């Protein structure tokens, strides 16, 4: 129990990072073909990265001065100050950027020529916001990708203007279309992992500990990679991982079957969208995320099957009732 409590405490520490300001509630794509990358930030003391599969930009201000993000007409939009982050409610960007698609109506009161009216968002000096300058907004697939879907295509270079005191700076980046991964290979990998896990557990029963360890680490790694990219992963990912890690120490058949099913379903099958799109809302390379899902799906299924087989083997065989002739013989 002490070991399990330690695991829960570590997970809690991971799940409680410093929270940046959010200019809008926003929406995060599960997976996408469009990769938004930041290539340069000309303002010293300012760091910017693309998060949530490129759905938003995240700016951190360590200059000790006010850093303004300018809107689509060059008007003040966000102001990241030493005492927190503020938003100009007179900027049309404050409404356009409420969703990634920019489909929120702009009220008549929003006027780029009006003096800024600042509303405080939070005390944080880090802010995240949607920015249409970094996105592909056309619902159609880019013509380059239609013509050649087998390779990546640079769609455009983009820039977002900044202002520190009276000096103009900018964030520069690129927008690319990425071809999808070969989904069937990842499905095949999950099937092989499941068969291998079940075979190992049958041939060497003690190998269940190693299988449960890897099956537990896979969803935890996926969850942490999502957190580092700014997304909020489902708590079930962490619950599944902790259940599998607990099975390393104690694994009665029913618990093994239950844990394997939870890991395979919620940390594996529910996340298989990552097999079909190149860009996912996690940090790190896409193959690492897909591998985590493959291991969760395959090893979880292998643990579930092992638990079911052990439950079946533990049921005592029923002794057949003697026939009437046999009963008569016994009496005689």
N, C-alpha and C positions, 0 to 999 in steps of 0.2 A: 504493500500500500504506500509506503514511503516513496518508492521509486515512481509509482504512478502519480503521486502528488507532485513530485518534482517535475515530471513531464508536463502536467497541467500548468504549473507555475511558469515554466519556460514558454509554453504556448501563449499564456496570458501576456507575458512580456513582449512577445512578437506581435500580438494583436493590438497593442496599445502604443503605436508610434505617435510622434508629434503630428498634429493635424493641421494642414494648411488651410488657408481661406479658400472657399469655393465661390467664384463669382456667380455661379448658377448651379442648380442641382444637377443638370446635365443628364446625358445618357451615354452609356459605355457599350460599344459593340462587343458581341461575344467573340467575333473573329472577323477579319476583313482582308481584302486583297490590296489595300492601300497603305503604304508605309510613309509616315511623316517623320522626317529626321531633322534635327537641329544641327547645322554645320558650323555656325560661328555666332558669337555674341560680342559686339564691339564695345559694349559698356563694361569697364573694369568693375569688379566687385558684384557683378550681376551674373547669375547662372540660370540657364533656361534649358528645359528638356521637354520632349514629347512624352506624354503619359497616356494610360488607358487606351492602348493600341492606337495612339496618335489622335484620339478624340479631343484631347485638350493639350494646352501648353502649361507648363509649371514654371513660374519665375520665382527665384529666391533673391532677396535684396540684402547684401552684406556691405553696402557702401556707407551706411550711416546717414544717407541723404534720401530725399524723396525720389522715387523712380516712377515715371508715368509711362503707362502703355497707351498708345494713341489708337483711336478708333479708325473706321474705314474712311473717314473724311479728314483725318489728321487731328480730330478733336480729342481732348483728354477723355479717357475711358476708365482706366484703373490707375490708382495712385498707391504704390506700396511704400509706406513711410516707416520710419523707425518705430513708431508706436502702433502700427497695424496697417491694414489694407482697406482702401476706400474705393467706392464706385461712383462715377458721375451719372446720376439718373437722367441728365439731359442728353446723354450720348445715345444715339440710336443703337450702338453696339451693345448697350446694356440689355436690350430686349432681343435683338437679333441673335445674340450669343446664348440665349437661354437654352437652346437645343442645338445639337450638332447640325441639324438641317436648316437652322435659321428660319423656321416657319412661324415664329411668334410675331404677332402684329406689333408694329411700332406706334406708340400713342402720339397724338398730335403735339403733346408737350415736349417731346424729344426733338431738340433742335441743335444742330452742330454749331450754330452761331451764338447760342445762348451761353451766358457765363456758367461754368461748372457748378452743379449742386451735388455735393459729396455726401454719400451715405456710407457709414462704416460697416464693413463686412465682418471683420474679426480683428484680434490683436496680433495675428500672425504676420510675419514679413515674407511669407511664401503664399502665392496665390495660383490657382488653376482656373483656366477659362477655355471655352470653345473659341476657335478663331477660324472664320471661313477662308481666310487667306492661305491656310495650310491644308485645306480639305478638297476632295473631289466631290462636288455637289451634284453633278449630273447623274441621274439614276441609271443612265446607260453605261455600259462598259466602254472604256476608252477605245477609239478606233485602232490604235496601235496594238492593244491587247487582243482585239478581235482578229486582226490580221495575223498576229503571231502570239498565240497564248502560251508558248513554251518557254518564254524568257521574260526577264524584267524589262520594264520600260520607264524611262524618266518622263514624267508628265509635265513638270515645271519646277523652276526655282521660285521660292517665295521669300518675302521679308515682312517683318512686323516692326514698325517704328517705335522707338523708345525716346524718352527725354529725361535727362538727369539735370536738375536745375534748369539751365538755359541751353545745355548742350544736347544735340541730337545724336542718337545712336540707333542701332537696329539689330534685330535678330534675323539671321538668315538660315534658310534650310531648303530641303528638297522634298518633293512628293513623287513617289514611285508606285507603279502597279507591279505586284508580285504574282507569279503563277502559283496555283495551288499545289500543295504536296501530293504525292501519290498515296491516296487514302488507303487503298487495299493493302499496301505493304504494312501499314501500321496496324490494320485489323489483323493481318496475318501474324504480326509480331505478338499481339495480345493473345491470339489463340495458341501460339507456340509456348508463350510464357505460362499460360494456364495448364497446358498439358505437362510441361516440364515440372511445374510446382507440384501437381498431383502425383506424378511419377516419383519424384524425389521423396515426398512424404510417405508414399507407400513402401518404397524400397528402404529408405533410411528415416524412420519416424522422427528422430531428433532434428532432422533438417527443417521441421516445421518452424522452429525458432528463427532460423535464418530467413525463411520465406516470409514469416510474419513481420520481421524487422524491416525488410525491404518494402513489403506491402504497406507498412505504416509510414515509412519515410517518404514514399512517393507522393501521397496527397499533401503531406506537410510541406514538402518542397514546392509543390504546385501552389499551395496557398501563400507561402512566403514570397514566391516570385510574383504573384498577383499583387500582394501588398506593396512590394517594392516598386511596382509600376503604377501605383496610385489607385488600383481597383480595390473593391471590397469583396473578397471572396466569400462564398457561402460558409457559415460556421460548420456545416456538415462535413466539409473537407477536413477540418481539424479534428472533429469528433471521430471520423472514420480512421484518421491516422492514429489518434490516441488509442482507439479500441484495438487496432492491430498491434501497436507497441505493447499494450497490456497483455496481448496473447503471447508475446515472447516469453513471459514469465509463467503464466498459467493459461492453459489452453484445453479445457475439457471439450469434448466433441460438440456439444450444443453451442457453446460460446464461439468456438472456432467456425462453425457453420454460419452463425449469425454475423460475426465480424467479417468473414469473407464476403458474404452477401452485401453488407453495407458498403464495404470498400469497393467492390466490383460495380455496384449500381450507382452510388452517389459520387464516388471519386473517379470512377472509370467511365461507365456508359453515359452518364449525364454530361460528361465533359468531352465527348468524342467529336464535338464540333471543331476542335483544334486539328483534326485529321484532314479537314477540307479547306482550310484557308491559311494563307502564308503568315499573316500578322495576327497575333493573339494578344489580349490585354495582360501580358506579363513581361517582366524584364528577362533578359537573357535570350539565347538563341531559341528559335522555334522548335528545333529538334529536341531540346531538353524538356520542354513542356510536353511534347508528344510522347516522349519516352516515359515521363512520369504517369501520364494517362494510360499508356500501354501496360506499365507495371501494375498500376492500381487495378485495371480491368482484368488482366490475365492472372496475376497472383491472387487477387481477391477471389476470383472464380475458383482457382485451384484450392485455396483454403476452404471455401464453402463446400466443395466436393469432398475434400478430405474429412471435414467434420461430419458430413452426412454419412460417408462410408464407415467412419468410426462409430457413429451412433448405431448404425445397422449391425456392425460386428458386435457391439456390446449387448444387443438384445439376446437373451438366452434362447436357445433352440427349444421349441415345444416338443415334449415327448408324446408320440402318437398314442392314442387310446388303444388298448388291446381289443382285438376282435372277440365276438362271443365264443368262438371255438377255442381261442387261446385262454379265455377266462375259465371255460369248463375244464380245460386241461390242468390249469393251475389248481382248481378246486379238487380235482381227482388226485 
